[in-house]
Amino acid sequence: MAVFLITLGLFLLIALGMAVGYIFQQKSLAGSCGGLSTIGIDKECDCDNPCEARQERERKAELEKNRIDIKNI
C-alpha cells in the first residue's frame, strides 16, 4: 500500500507541476484540428481513393451543401 501511495503522490506532483508550468506560459488551450495538414499531409491514410463509406459521406455532404432550402428564399 505504501508503494501505491508513493506512486500516486509522485503522479499528482508531476501533474501539478505540468499544470503550473502551463498556467505560467499564459497560452490558451489549442486543439489538434488540422494537425497533419499543417505539415502538408492531406489525409491520414496512404490509399489513393477513400473507402466507399467515406465516398458516400462526401457525396451526401455535397448534396446537402447544394440543397436549396425553402426557408432561405
Jmol script that loads the backbone (N, CA, C; Angstrom):
load data "model"
ATOM      1  N   MET A   1       0.827  -1.196   0.000  1.00  0.00           N
ATOM      2  CA  MET A   1       0.000   0.000   0.000  1.00  0.00           C
ATOM      3  C   MET A   1       0.872   1.261   0.000  1.00  0.00           C
ATOM      4  N   ALA A   2       2.002   1.179   0.651  1.00  0.00           N
ATOM      5  CA  ALA A   2       2.901   2.328   0.715  1.00  0.00           C
ATOM      6  C   ALA A   2       3.443   2.666  -0.667  1.00  0.00           C
ATOM      7  N   VAL A   3       3.755   1.633  -1.460  1.00  0.00           N
ATOM      8  CA  VAL A   3       4.262   1.861  -2.811  1.00  0.00           C
ATOM      9  C   VAL A   3       3.200   2.552  -3.659  1.00  0.00           C
ATOM     10  N   PHE A   4       1.947   2.134  -3.507  1.00  0.00           N
ATOM     11  CA  PHE A   4       0.852   2.761  -4.253  1.00  0.00           C
ATOM     12  C   PHE A   4       0.709   4.230  -3.886  1.00  0.00           C
ATOM     13  N   LEU A   5       0.741   4.544  -2.608  1.00  0.00           N
ATOM     14  CA  LEU A   5       0.593   5.935  -2.175  1.00  0.00           C
ATOM     15  C   LEU A   5       1.761   6.800  -2.642  1.00  0.00           C
ATOM     16  N   ILE A   6       2.955   6.249  -2.607  1.00  0.00           N
ATOM     17  CA  ILE A   6       4.125   6.998  -3.089  1.00  0.00           C
ATOM     18  C   ILE A   6       3.999   7.255  -4.593  1.00  0.00           C
ATOM     19  N   THR A   7       3.579   6.225  -5.337  1.00  0.00           N
ATOM     20  CA  THR A   7       3.414   6.366  -6.788  1.00  0.00           C
ATOM     21  C   THR A   7       2.320   7.371  -7.108  1.00  0.00           C
ATOM     22  N   LEU A   8       1.200   7.283  -6.410  1.00  0.00           N
ATOM     23  CA  LEU A   8       0.097   8.232  -6.612  1.00  0.00           C
ATOM     24  C   LEU A   8       0.552   9.657  -6.309  1.00  0.00           C
ATOM     25  N   GLY A   9       1.265   9.832  -5.223  1.00  0.00           N
ATOM     26  CA  GLY A   9       1.779  11.157  -4.870  1.00  0.00           C
ATOM     27  C   GLY A   9       2.735  11.699  -5.914  1.00  0.00           C
ATOM     28  N   LEU A  10       3.568  10.819  -6.459  1.00  0.00           N
ATOM     29  CA  LEU A  10       4.508  11.235  -7.491  1.00  0.00           C
ATOM     30  C   LEU A  10       3.778  11.679  -8.760  1.00  0.00           C
ATOM     31  N   PHE A  11       2.769  10.907  -9.165  1.00  0.00           N
ATOM     32  CA  PHE A  11       1.998  11.285 -10.343  1.00  0.00           C
ATOM     33  C   PHE A  11       1.240  12.594 -10.123  1.00  0.00           C
ATOM     34  N   LEU A  12       0.673  12.764  -8.956  1.00  0.00           N
ATOM     35  CA  LEU A  12      -0.037  14.021  -8.662  1.00  0.00           C
ATOM     36  C   LEU A  12       0.916  15.203  -8.658  1.00  0.00           C
ATOM     37  N   LEU A  13       2.114  15.008  -8.125  1.00  0.00           N
ATOM     38  CA  LEU A  13       3.122  16.072  -8.119  1.00  0.00           C
ATOM     39  C   LEU A  13       3.543  16.441  -9.532  1.00  0.00           C
ATOM     40  N   ILE A  14       3.713  15.437 -10.402  1.00  0.00           N
ATOM     41  CA  ILE A  14       4.073  15.705 -11.794  1.00  0.00           C
ATOM     42  C   ILE A  14       2.945  16.433 -12.513  1.00  0.00           C
ATOM     43  N   ALA A  15       1.704  15.989 -12.304  1.00  0.00           N
ATOM     44  CA  ALA A  15       0.555  16.643 -12.944  1.00  0.00           C
ATOM     45  C   ALA A  15       0.428  18.086 -12.459  1.00  0.00           C
ATOM     46  N   LEU A  16       0.639  18.314 -11.177  1.00  0.00           N
ATOM     47  CA  LEU A  16       0.583  19.673 -10.642  1.00  0.00           C
ATOM     48  C   LEU A  16       1.683  20.542 -11.247  1.00  0.00           C
ATOM     49  N   GLY A  17       2.873  19.980 -11.389  1.00  0.00           N
ATOM     50  CA  GLY A  17       3.980  20.725 -11.998  1.00  0.00           C
ATOM     51  C   GLY A  17       3.683  21.097 -13.446  1.00  0.00           C
ATOM     52  N   MET A  18       3.094  20.167 -14.198  1.00  0.00           N
ATOM     53  CA  MET A  18       2.746  20.473 -15.585  1.00  0.00           C
ATOM     54  C   MET A  18       1.655  21.535 -15.656  1.00  0.00           C
ATOM     55  N   ALA A  19       0.680  21.466 -14.750  1.00  0.00           N
ATOM     56  CA  ALA A  19      -0.403  22.454 -14.739  1.00  0.00           C
ATOM     57  C   ALA A  19       0.132  23.843 -14.413  1.00  0.00           C
ATOM     58  N   VAL A  20       1.000  23.926 -13.428  1.00  0.00           N
ATOM     59  CA  VAL A  20       1.575  25.224 -13.060  1.00  0.00           C
ATOM     60  C   VAL A  20       2.424  25.765 -14.203  1.00  0.00           C
ATOM     61  N   GLY A  21       3.204  24.907 -14.845  1.00  0.00           N
ATOM     62  CA  GLY A  21       4.014  25.345 -15.980  1.00  0.00           C
ATOM     63  C   GLY A  21       3.160  25.854 -17.125  1.00  0.00           C
ATOM     64  N   TYR A  22       2.050  25.179 -17.377  1.00  0.00           N
ATOM     65  CA  TYR A  22       1.164  25.605 -18.460  1.00  0.00           C
ATOM     66  C   TYR A  22       0.492  26.931 -18.126  1.00  0.00           C
ATOM     67  N   ILE A  23       0.124  27.127 -16.870  1.00  0.00           N
ATOM     68  CA  ILE A  23      -0.503  28.388 -16.449  1.00  0.00           C
ATOM     69  C   ILE A  23       0.475  29.545 -16.623  1.00  0.00           C
ATOM     70  N   PHE A  24       1.737  29.340 -16.285  1.00  0.00           N
ATOM     71  CA  PHE A  24       2.721  30.411 -16.405  1.00  0.00           C
ATOM     72  C   PHE A  24       3.083  30.732 -17.851  1.00  0.00           C
ATOM     73  N   GLN A  25       2.811  29.830 -18.783  1.00  0.00           N
ATOM     74  CA  GLN A  25       3.050  30.130 -20.189  1.00  0.00           C
ATOM     75  C   GLN A  25       2.017  31.108 -20.723  1.00  0.00           C
ATOM     76  N   GLN A  26       0.879  31.208 -20.090  1.00  0.00           N
ATOM     77  CA  GLN A  26      -0.218  32.116 -20.458  1.00  0.00           C
ATOM     78  C   GLN A  26      -0.683  31.893 -21.893  1.00  0.00           C
ATOM     79  N   LYS A  27      -0.806  30.639 -22.280  1.00  0.00           N
ATOM     80  CA  LYS A  27      -1.337  30.294 -23.590  1.00  0.00           C
ATOM     81  C   LYS A  27      -2.715  29.693 -23.408  1.00  0.00           C
ATOM     82  N   SER A  28      -3.555  29.882 -24.398  1.00  0.00           N
ATOM     83  CA  SER A  28      -4.847  29.219 -24.347  1.00  0.00           C
ATOM     84  C   SER A  28      -4.696  27.807 -24.883  1.00  0.00           C
ATOM     85  N   LEU A  29      -5.610  26.934 -24.497  1.00  0.00           N
ATOM     86  CA  LEU A  29      -5.556  25.565 -24.975  1.00  0.00           C
ATOM     87  C   LEU A  29      -5.830  25.540 -26.471  1.00  0.00           C
ATOM     88  N   ALA A  30      -5.111  24.726 -27.195  1.00  0.00           N
ATOM     89  CA  ALA A  30      -5.286  24.611 -28.635  1.00  0.00           C
ATOM     90  C   ALA A  30      -5.582  23.160 -28.985  1.00  0.00           C
ATOM     91  N   GLY A  31      -6.555  22.970 -29.826  1.00  0.00           N
ATOM     92  CA  GLY A  31      -6.897  21.630 -30.260  1.00  0.00           C
ATOM     93  C   GLY A  31      -5.958  21.148 -31.346  1.00  0.00           C
ATOM     94  N   SER A  32      -6.198  19.942 -31.792  1.00  0.00           N
ATOM     95  CA  SER A  32      -5.335  19.372 -32.813  1.00  0.00           C
ATOM     96  C   SER A  32      -5.971  19.445 -34.201  1.00  0.00           C
ATOM     97  N   CYS A  33      -6.958  20.272 -34.369  1.00  0.00           N
ATOM     98  CA  CYS A  33      -7.618  20.374 -35.669  1.00  0.00           C
ATOM     99  C   CYS A  33      -6.617  20.820 -36.728  1.00  0.00           C
ATOM    100  N   GLY A  34      -6.546  20.079 -37.794  1.00  0.00           N
ATOM    101  CA  GLY A  34      -5.634  20.422 -38.868  1.00  0.00           C
ATOM    102  C   GLY A  34      -4.191  20.104 -38.552  1.00  0.00           C
ATOM    103  N   GLY A  35      -3.966  19.244 -37.587  1.00  0.00           N
ATOM    104  CA  GLY A  35      -2.600  18.932 -37.190  1.00  0.00           C
ATOM    105  C   GLY A  35      -1.751  18.393 -38.319  1.00  0.00           C
ATOM    106  N   LEU A  36      -2.266  17.425 -39.062  1.00  0.00           N
ATOM    107  CA  LEU A  36      -1.495  16.859 -40.157  1.00  0.00           C
ATOM    108  C   LEU A  36      -1.438  17.795 -41.355  1.00  0.00           C
ATOM    109  N   SER A  37      -2.469  18.583 -41.567  1.00  0.00           N
ATOM    110  CA  SER A  37      -2.465  19.475 -42.724  1.00  0.00           C
ATOM    111  C   SER A  37      -1.448  20.612 -42.564  1.00  0.00           C
ATOM    112  N   THR A  38      -1.053  20.895 -41.347  1.00  0.00           N
ATOM    113  CA  THR A  38      -0.061  21.951 -41.145  1.00  0.00           C
ATOM    114  C   THR A  38       1.326  21.524 -41.602  1.00  0.00           C
ATOM    115  N   ILE A  39       1.539  20.204 -41.746  1.00  0.00           N
ATOM    116  CA  ILE A  39       2.837  19.736 -42.237  1.00  0.00           C
ATOM    117  C   ILE A  39       2.731  19.185 -43.649  1.00  0.00           C
ATOM    118  N   GLY A  40       1.609  19.448 -44.312  1.00  0.00           N
ATOM    119  CA  GLY A  40       1.481  19.105 -45.719  1.00  0.00           C
ATOM    120  C   GLY A  40       0.860  17.753 -46.012  1.00  0.00           C
ATOM    121  N   ILE A  41       0.295  17.092 -45.018  1.00  0.00           N
ATOM    122  CA  ILE A  41      -0.351  15.796 -45.238  1.00  0.00           C
ATOM    123  C   ILE A  41      -1.852  16.028 -45.327  1.00  0.00           C
ATOM    124  N   ASP A  42      -2.451  15.656 -46.476  1.00  0.00           N
ATOM    125  CA  ASP A  42      -3.864  15.919 -46.686  1.00  0.00           C
ATOM    126  C   ASP A  42      -4.769  14.935 -45.970  1.00  0.00           C
ATOM    127  N   LYS A  43      -4.354  13.679 -45.890  1.00  0.00           N
ATOM    128  CA  LYS A  43      -5.192  12.683 -45.231  1.00  0.00           C
ATOM    129  C   LYS A  43      -4.331  11.721 -44.443  1.00  0.00           C
ATOM    130  N   GLU A  44      -4.954  10.986 -43.547  1.00  0.00           N
ATOM    131  CA  GLU A  44      -4.215  10.132 -42.634  1.00  0.00           C
ATOM    132  C   GLU A  44      -3.760   8.823 -43.263  1.00  0.00           C
ATOM    133  N   CYS A  45      -4.499   8.332 -44.230  1.00  0.00           N
ATOM    134  CA  CYS A  45      -4.145   7.032 -44.799  1.00  0.00           C
ATOM    135  C   CYS A  45      -3.314   7.212 -46.067  1.00  0.00           C
ATOM    136  N   ASP A  46      -2.692   6.138 -46.507  1.00  0.00           N
ATOM    137  CA  ASP A  46      -1.852   6.186 -47.692  1.00  0.00           C
ATOM    138  C   ASP A  46      -2.587   5.785 -48.969  1.00  0.00           C
ATOM    139  N   CYS A  47      -3.861   5.464 -48.861  1.00  0.00           N
ATOM    140  CA  CYS A  47      -4.603   4.987 -50.033  1.00  0.00           C
ATOM    141  C   CYS A  47      -4.901   6.148 -50.988  1.00  0.00           C
ATOM    142  N   ASP A  48      -4.954   5.834 -52.287  1.00  0.00           N
ATOM    143  CA  ASP A  48      -5.220   6.859 -53.287  1.00  0.00           C
ATOM    144  C   ASP A  48      -6.682   7.282 -53.293  1.00  0.00           C
ATOM    145  N   ASN A  49      -7.577   6.331 -53.127  1.00  0.00           N
ATOM    146  CA  ASN A  49      -9.009   6.609 -53.133  1.00  0.00           C
ATOM    147  C   ASN A  49      -9.598   6.296 -51.767  1.00  0.00           C
ATOM    148  N   PRO A  50     -10.493   7.144 -51.272  1.00  0.00           N
ATOM    149  CA  PRO A  50     -11.123   6.849 -49.986  1.00  0.00           C
ATOM    150  C   PRO A  50     -12.063   5.650 -50.102  1.00  0.00           C
ATOM    151  N   CYS A  51     -12.389   5.048 -48.979  1.00  0.00           N
ATOM    152  CA  CYS A  51     -13.265   3.884 -48.964  1.00  0.00           C
ATOM    153  C   CYS A  51     -14.691   4.290 -49.358  1.00  0.00           C
ATOM    154  N   GLU A  52     -15.521   3.288 -49.604  1.00  0.00           N
ATOM    155  CA  GLU A  52     -16.887   3.538 -50.074  1.00  0.00           C
ATOM    156  C   GLU A  52     -17.702   4.324 -49.050  1.00  0.00           C
ATOM    157  N   ALA A  53     -17.510   4.020 -47.782  1.00  0.00           N
ATOM    158  CA  ALA A  53     -18.265   4.725 -46.743  1.00  0.00           C
ATOM    159  C   ALA A  53     -17.926   6.217 -46.744  1.00  0.00           C
ATOM    160  N   ARG A  54     -16.647   6.532 -46.895  1.00  0.00           N
ATOM    161  CA  ARG A  54     -16.259   7.944 -46.918  1.00  0.00           C
ATOM    162  C   ARG A  54     -16.742   8.620 -48.190  1.00  0.00           C
ATOM    163  N   GLN A  55     -16.685   7.920 -49.329  1.00  0.00           N
ATOM    164  CA  GLN A  55     -17.202   8.495 -50.565  1.00  0.00           C
ATOM    165  C   GLN A  55     -18.688   8.806 -50.431  1.00  0.00           C
ATOM    166  N   GLU A  56     -19.436   7.908 -49.771  1.00  0.00           N
ATOM    167  CA  GLU A  56     -20.866   8.136 -49.570  1.00  0.00           C
ATOM    168  C   GLU A  56     -21.105   9.341 -48.658  1.00  0.00           C
ATOM    169  N   ARG A  57     -20.310   9.463 -47.587  1.00  0.00           N
ATOM    170  CA  ARG A  57     -20.443  10.631 -46.695  1.00  0.00           C
ATOM    171  C   ARG A  57     -20.134  11.925 -47.440  1.00  0.00           C
ATOM    172  N   GLU A  58     -19.089  11.921 -48.267  1.00  0.00           N
ATOM    173  CA  GLU A  58     -18.733  13.122 -49.026  1.00  0.00           C
ATOM    174  C   GLU A  58     -19.808  13.460 -50.056  1.00  0.00           C
ATOM    175  N   ARG A  59     -20.388  12.426 -50.675  1.00  0.00           N
ATOM    176  CA  ARG A  59     -21.457  12.660 -51.643  1.00  0.00           C
ATOM    177  C   ARG A  59     -22.685  13.261 -50.963  1.00  0.00           C
ATOM    178  N   LYS A  60     -23.040  12.740 -49.788  1.00  0.00           N
ATOM    179  CA  LYS A  60     -24.180  13.282 -49.041  1.00  0.00           C
ATOM    180  C   LYS A  60     -23.913  14.719 -48.592  1.00  0.00           C
ATOM    181  N   ALA A  61     -22.689  14.995 -48.161  1.00  0.00           N
ATOM    182  CA  ALA A  61     -22.344  16.350 -47.730  1.00  0.00           C
ATOM    183  C   ALA A  61     -22.420  17.322 -48.902  1.00  0.00           C
ATOM    184  N   GLU A  62     -21.980  16.885 -50.071  1.00  0.00           N
ATOM    185  CA  GLU A  62     -22.040  17.738 -51.261  1.00  0.00           C
ATOM    186  C   GLU A  62     -23.486  18.013 -51.649  1.00  0.00           C
ATOM    187  N   LEU A  63     -24.332  16.987 -51.595  1.00  0.00           N
ATOM    188  CA  LEU A  63     -25.754  17.177 -51.910  1.00  0.00           C
ATOM    189  C   LEU A  63     -26.411  18.107 -50.901  1.00  0.00           C
ATOM    190  N   GLU A  64     -26.052  17.953 -49.631  1.00  0.00           N
ATOM    191  CA  GLU A  64     -26.625  18.797 -48.584  1.00  0.00           C
ATOM    192  C   GLU A  64     -26.178  20.254 -48.765  1.00  0.00           C
ATOM    193  N   LYS A  65     -24.944  20.437 -49.198  1.00  0.00           N
ATOM    194  CA  LYS A  65     -24.423  21.797 -49.393  1.00  0.00           C
ATOM    195  C   LYS A  65     -25.139  22.485 -50.560  1.00  0.00           C
ATOM    196  N   ASN A  66     -25.465  21.730 -51.604  1.00  0.00           N
ATOM    197  CA  ASN A  66     -26.089  22.311 -52.794  1.00  0.00           C
ATOM    198  C   ASN A  66     -27.607  22.364 -52.715  1.00  0.00           C
ATOM    199  N   ARG A  67     -28.192  21.840 -51.621  1.00  0.00           N
ATOM    200  CA  ARG A  67     -29.632  21.800 -51.484  1.00  0.00           C
ATOM    201  C   ARG A  67     -30.186  23.212 -51.260  1.00  0.00           C
ATOM    202  N   ILE A  68     -31.272  23.517 -51.896  1.00  0.00           N
ATOM    203  CA  ILE A  68     -31.929  24.819 -51.720  1.00  0.00           C
ATOM    204  C   ILE A  68     -32.982  24.661 -50.626  1.00  0.00           C
ATOM    205  N   ASP A  69     -32.894  25.508 -49.632  1.00  0.00           N
ATOM    206  CA  ASP A  69     -33.831  25.457 -48.524  1.00  0.00           C
ATOM    207  C   ASP A  69     -34.938  26.491 -48.775  1.00  0.00           C
ATOM    208  N   ILE A  70     -36.164  26.078 -48.688  1.00  0.00           N
ATOM    209  CA  ILE A  70     -37.297  26.961 -48.946  1.00  0.00           C
ATOM    210  C   ILE A  70     -37.314  28.123 -47.960  1.00  0.00           C
ATOM    211  N   LYS A  71     -36.869  27.900 -46.748  1.00  0.00           N
ATOM    212  CA  LYS A  71     -36.881  28.954 -45.715  1.00  0.00           C
ATOM    213  C   LYS A  71     -35.931  30.093 -46.060  1.00  0.00           C
ATOM    214  N   ASN A  72     -34.908  29.814 -46.843  1.00  0.00           N
ATOM    215  CA  ASN A  72     -33.911  30.843 -47.180  1.00  0.00           C
ATOM    216  C   ASN A  72     -34.304  31.671 -48.394  1.00  0.00           C
ATOM    217  N   ILE A  73     -35.351  31.271 -49.099  1.00  0.00           N
ATOM    218  CA  ILE A  73     -35.737  32.006 -50.301  1.00  0.00           C
ATOM    219  C   ILE A  73     -36.563  33.205 -49.966  1.00  0.00           C
TER     220      ILE A  73
END
end "model"
wireframe off; spacefill off
backbone 0.3
color backbone group
